[in-house]
Amino acid sequence: MANPELEEILARASAAIGAMAELSEGYAAIVGEGSDVRSRVTARVDGSGALIGLELGPGAMRSGAVELGELIVSSAMVAAQRAYAQRATLTEQFNRDFGELAGIAINETNEGDR
Protein backbone atom coordinates (compact mmCIF):
# COMPACT_ATOMS: atom_id res chain seq x y z
CA MET A 1 0.00 0.00 0.00
CA ALA A 2 1.31 3.45 -0.92
CA ASN A 3 1.96 6.05 1.73
CA PRO A 4 0.88 9.47 0.33
CA GLU A 5 2.87 11.43 2.91
CA LEU A 6 6.04 9.51 2.12
CA GLU A 7 5.45 9.96 -1.60
CA GLU A 8 5.05 13.72 -1.07
CA ILE A 9 8.27 13.90 0.93
CA LEU A 10 10.13 11.95 -1.76
CA ALA A 11 8.70 14.21 -4.49
CA ARG A 12 9.86 17.31 -2.63
CA ALA A 13 13.29 15.81 -2.03
CA SER A 14 13.55 15.00 -5.72
CA ALA A 15 12.52 18.56 -6.61
CA ALA A 16 15.13 19.96 -4.20
CA ILE A 17 17.86 17.79 -5.72
CA GLY A 18 16.79 18.93 -9.20
CA ALA A 19 16.90 22.57 -8.12
CA MET A 20 20.39 22.14 -6.70
CA ALA A 21 21.58 20.47 -9.91
CA GLU A 22 20.14 23.34 -11.96
CA LEU A 23 21.91 25.85 -9.71
CA SER A 24 25.21 24.03 -10.18
CA GLU A 25 24.70 23.99 -13.96
CA GLY A 26 23.82 27.67 -13.89
CA TYR A 27 27.01 28.49 -12.00
CA ALA A 28 29.06 26.47 -14.48
CA ALA A 29 27.57 28.41 -17.41
CA ILE A 30 28.39 31.86 -16.04
CA VAL A 31 30.82 34.00 -18.02
CA GLY A 32 31.52 37.60 -17.08
CA GLU A 33 33.21 39.91 -19.54
CA GLY A 34 34.87 43.26 -19.04
CA SER A 35 36.81 45.66 -21.25
CA ASP A 36 38.49 48.99 -20.87
CA VAL A 37 36.69 52.00 -22.36
CA ARG A 38 38.70 51.82 -25.59
CA SER A 39 38.39 48.02 -25.86
CA ARG A 40 42.14 47.50 -25.85
CA VAL A 41 41.79 44.66 -23.33
CA THR A 42 38.89 42.25 -22.87
CA ALA A 43 38.85 39.76 -20.01
CA ARG A 44 36.48 36.86 -19.44
CA VAL A 45 36.01 35.04 -16.13
CA ASP A 46 33.97 32.07 -15.00
CA GLY A 47 31.39 32.00 -12.21
CA SER A 48 34.08 31.75 -9.55
CA GLY A 49 35.98 34.74 -10.93
CA ALA A 50 38.80 32.72 -12.50
CA LEU A 51 40.23 34.21 -15.69
CA ILE A 52 39.22 32.07 -18.67
CA GLY A 53 40.02 34.43 -21.53
CA LEU A 54 42.05 37.50 -22.29
CA GLU A 55 42.15 39.39 -25.56
CA LEU A 56 44.55 42.17 -26.31
CA GLY A 57 43.44 44.52 -29.06
CA PRO A 58 45.84 46.31 -31.40
CA GLY A 59 46.03 49.37 -29.16
CA ALA A 60 46.98 47.34 -26.09
CA MET A 61 50.53 46.72 -27.24
CA ARG A 62 51.13 50.44 -27.64
CA SER A 63 50.56 50.88 -23.91
CA GLY A 64 53.47 50.73 -21.53
CA ALA A 65 53.91 47.66 -19.33
CA VAL A 66 52.42 49.33 -16.25
CA GLU A 67 49.40 50.70 -18.13
CA LEU A 68 48.81 47.35 -19.85
CA GLY A 69 48.94 45.59 -16.48
CA GLU A 70 46.42 48.05 -15.06
CA LEU A 71 44.13 47.55 -18.07
CA ILE A 72 44.26 43.79 -17.65
CA VAL A 73 43.55 43.95 -13.92
CA SER A 74 40.72 46.48 -14.24
CA SER A 75 39.10 44.57 -17.12
CA ALA A 76 39.30 41.33 -15.13
CA MET A 77 37.76 43.06 -12.10
CA VAL A 78 34.82 44.32 -14.19
CA ALA A 79 34.37 40.83 -15.63
CA ALA A 80 34.40 39.31 -12.13
CA GLN A 81 31.84 41.83 -10.87
CA ARG A 82 29.54 40.92 -13.76
CA ALA A 83 30.02 37.20 -13.14
CA TYR A 84 29.31 37.63 -9.43
CA ALA A 85 26.16 39.61 -10.23
CA GLN A 86 24.96 36.74 -12.42
CA ARG A 87 25.81 34.29 -9.64
CA ALA A 88 23.90 36.37 -7.09
CA THR A 89 20.84 36.44 -9.34
CA LEU A 90 20.91 32.65 -9.71
CA THR A 91 21.41 32.20 -5.96
CA GLU A 92 18.54 34.53 -5.08
CA GLN A 93 16.20 32.67 -7.44
CA PHE A 94 17.29 29.33 -5.99
CA ASN A 95 16.72 30.59 -2.44
CA ARG A 96 13.22 31.79 -3.34
CA ASP A 97 12.33 28.51 -5.04
CA PHE A 98 13.87 26.36 -2.33
CA GLY A 99 12.25 28.44 0.39
CA GLU A 100 8.85 27.97 -1.20
CA LEU A 101 9.41 24.24 -1.36
CA ALA A 102 10.59 24.09 2.26
CA GLY A 103 7.84 26.47 3.41
CA ILE A 104 5.16 24.17 2.08
CA ALA A 105 6.70 21.22 3.89
CA ILE A 106 7.01 23.20 7.13
CA ASN A 107 3.42 24.44 6.97
CA GLU A 108 2.03 20.96 6.40
CA THR A 109 4.15 19.56 9.21
CA ASN A 110 2.98 22.28 11.58
CA GLU A 111 -0.67 21.77 10.62
CA GLY A 112 -0.34 18.05 11.24
CA ASP A 113 1.00 18.67 14.74
CA ARG A 114 -2.08 20.67 15.78
C-alpha contacts under 8 A as a table, 3 or more apart, distances in Angstrom:
res1	aa1	res2	aa2	distance
2	A	7	E	7.75
3	N	6	L	5.37
3	N	7	E	6.21
4	P	7	E	4.99
4	P	8	E	6.12
5	E	8	E	5.09
5	E	9	I	6.27
6	L	9	I	5.06
6	L	10	L	6.14
7	E	10	L	5.09
7	E	11	A	6.08
8	E	11	A	5.02
8	E	12	R	6.20
9	I	12	R	5.18
9	I	13	A	6.13
10	L	13	A	5.00
10	L	14	S	6.06
11	A	14	S	5.07
11	A	15	A	6.17
12	R	15	A	4.95
12	R	16	A	6.10
12	R	101	L	7.06
13	A	16	A	5.03
13	A	17	I	6.20
14	S	17	I	5.13
14	S	18	G	6.16
15	A	18	G	5.00
15	A	19	A	6.13
16	A	19	A	5.03
16	A	20	M	6.22
16	A	98	F	6.78
16	A	101	L	7.68
17	I	20	M	5.13
17	I	21	A	6.21
18	G	21	A	5.08
18	G	22	E	6.19
19	A	22	E	5.08
19	A	23	L	6.19
19	A	94	F	7.10
19	A	98	F	7.55
20	M	23	L	5.01
20	M	24	S	6.24
20	M	94	F	7.87
21	A	24	S	5.09
21	A	25	E	6.21
22	E	25	E	5.03
22	E	26	G	6.00
23	L	26	G	4.94
23	L	27	Y	6.19
23	L	90	L	6.87
23	L	91	T	7.39
23	L	94	F	6.88
24	S	27	Y	5.14
24	S	28	A	6.27
25	E	28	A	5.04
25	E	29	A	6.30
26	G	29	A	5.20
26	G	30	I	6.56
26	G	90	L	7.12
27	Y	30	I	5.44
27	Y	47	G	5.61
27	Y	87	R	6.37
27	Y	90	L	7.73
28	A	46	D	7.46
28	A	47	G	6.42
29	A	46	D	7.76
29	A	47	G	7.38
30	I	46	D	5.67
30	I	47	G	4.86
30	I	83	A	6.30
30	I	86	Q	6.98
30	I	87	R	7.32
31	V	44	R	6.49
31	V	45	V	5.62
31	V	46	D	4.77
31	V	47	G	6.17
31	V	83	A	5.89
32	G	44	R	5.54
32	G	45	V	5.25
32	G	46	D	6.39
32	G	47	G	7.41
32	G	79	A	4.55
32	G	80	A	5.98
32	G	81	Q	7.53
32	G	82	R	5.09
32	G	83	A	4.23
32	G	84	Y	7.97
33	E	42	T	6.99
33	E	43	A	5.66
33	E	44	R	4.47
33	E	45	V	6.57
33	E	75	S	7.89
33	E	76	A	7.65
33	E	78	V	7.12
33	E	79	A	4.18
33	E	80	A	7.53
33	E	82	R	6.92
33	E	83	A	7.64
34	G	42	T	5.64
34	G	43	A	5.39
34	G	44	R	6.61
34	G	75	S	4.83
34	G	76	A	6.21
34	G	77	M	7.52
34	G	78	V	4.97
34	G	79	A	4.22
34	G	80	A	7.97
34	G	82	R	7.86
35	S	38	R	7.78
35	S	39	S	5.42
35	S	40	R	7.28
35	S	41	V	5.49
35	S	42	T	4.31
35	S	43	A	6.37
35	S	75	S	4.85
35	S	76	A	7.90
35	S	78	V	7.46
35	S	79	A	7.80
36	D	39	S	5.09
36	D	40	R	6.35
36	D	41	V	5.98
36	D	42	T	7.05
36	D	71	L	6.46
36	D	74	S	7.43
36	D	75	S	5.84
37	V	40	R	7.89
39	S	42	T	6.52
39	S	57	G	6.92
40	R	56	L	5.86
40	R	57	G	4.56
40	R	58	P	6.77
40	R	59	G	5.44
40	R	60	A	4.85
41	V	54	L	7.24
41	V	55	E	5.75
41	V	56	L	4.77
41	V	57	G	5.97
41	V	60	A	6.46
41	V	71	L	6.43
41	V	72	I	6.25
41	V	75	S	6.77
42	T	54	L	5.73
42	T	55	E	5.10
42	T	56	L	6.62
42	T	72	I	7.65
42	T	75	S	6.21
42	T	76	A	7.81
43	A	51	L	7.17
43	A	52	I	7.81
43	A	53	G	5.66
43	A	54	L	4.53
43	A	55	E	6.47
43	A	72	I	7.15
43	A	75	S	5.62
43	A	76	A	5.16
43	A	79	A	6.36
44	R	51	L	5.93
44	R	52	I	5.57
44	R	53	G	4.78
44	R	54	L	6.30
44	R	76	A	6.82
44	R	79	A	5.89
44	R	80	A	7.98
45	V	48	S	7.60
45	V	49	G	5.21
45	V	50	A	5.13
45	V	51	L	4.33
45	V	52	I	5.06
45	V	53	G	6.75
45	V	76	A	7.17
45	V	79	A	6.03
45	V	80	A	6.07
45	V	83	A	7.04
46	D	49	G	5.27
46	D	50	A	5.48
46	D	51	L	6.66
46	D	52	I	6.41
46	D	80	A	7.80
46	D	83	A	6.74
47	G	50	A	7.46
47	G	80	A	7.91
47	G	83	A	5.46
47	G	84	Y	6.62
47	G	86	Q	7.99
47	G	87	R	6.55
48	S	80	A	7.99
48	S	83	A	7.69
48	S	84	Y	7.58
49	G	79	A	7.85
49	G	80	A	4.98
49	G	83	A	6.82
49	G	84	Y	7.43
50	A	80	A	7.93
51	L	54	L	7.60
51	L	76	A	7.21
56	L	59	G	7.88
56	L	60	A	5.71
56	L	61	M	7.56
57	G	60	A	5.42
57	G	61	M	7.64
58	P	61	M	6.28
58	P	62	R	7.69
59	G	62	R	5.43
59	G	63	S	7.10
60	A	63	S	5.49
60	A	68	L	6.51
61	M	64	G	7.57
61	M	68	L	7.61
63	S	67	E	5.90
63	S	68	L	5.66
64	G	67	E	5.31
64	G	68	L	5.99
65	A	68	L	5.13
65	A	69	G	6.09
66	V	69	G	5.12
66	V	70	E	6.26
67	E	70	E	5.04
67	E	71	L	6.14
68	L	71	L	5.01
68	L	72	I	6.19
69	G	72	I	5.15
69	G	73	V	6.19
70	E	73	V	5.13
70	E	74	S	5.97
71	L	74	S	5.24
71	L	75	S	5.92
72	I	75	S	5.24
72	I	76	A	6.08
73	V	76	A	5.14
73	V	77	M	6.14
74	S	77	M	5.01
74	S	78	V	6.28
75	S	78	V	5.19
75	S	79	A	6.21
76	A	79	A	4.97
76	A	80	A	6.08
77	M	80	A	5.03
77	M	81	Q	6.16
78	V	81	Q	5.11
78	V	82	R	6.30
79	A	82	R	5.18
79	A	83	A	6.19
80	A	83	A	4.97
80	A	84	Y	6.01
81	Q	84	Y	5.11
81	Q	85	A	6.14
82	R	85	A	5.06
82	R	86	Q	6.35
83	A	86	Q	5.13
83	A	87	R	6.20
84	Y	87	R	4.84
84	Y	88	A	6.02
85	A	88	A	5.05
85	A	89	T	6.26
86	Q	89	T	5.15
86	Q	90	L	6.36
87	R	90	L	5.17
87	R	91	T	6.11
88	A	91	T	4.99
88	A	92	E	6.02
89	T	92	E	5.21
89	T	93	Q	6.27
90	L	93	Q	5.23
90	L	94	F	6.16
91	T	94	F	5.02
91	T	95	N	6.08
92	E	95	N	5.08
92	E	96	R	6.23
93	Q	96	R	5.14
93	Q	97	D	6.17
94	F	97	D	5.12
94	F	98	F	5.82
95	N	98	F	5.10
95	N	99	G	5.72
96	R	99	G	5.11
96	R	100	E	6.19
97	D	100	E	5.21
97	D	101	L	6.35
98	F	101	L	5.04
98	F	102	A	6.08
99	G	102	A	5.01
99	G	103	G	5.69
100	E	103	G	4.95
100	E	104	I	6.23
101	L	104	I	5.47
101	L	105	A	6.63
102	A	105	A	5.10
102	A	106	I	6.11
103	G	106	I	5.03
103	G	107	N	6.03
104	I	107	N	5.20
104	I	108	E	6.22
105	A	108	E	5.30
105	A	109	T	6.13
106	I	109	T	5.08
106	I	110	N	6.08
107	N	110	N	5.12
107	N	111	E	6.10
108	E	111	E	5.07
108	E	112	G	6.13
109	T	112	G	5.15
109	T	113	D	6.43
110	N	113	D	5.19
110	N	114	R	6.76
111	E	114	R	5.46
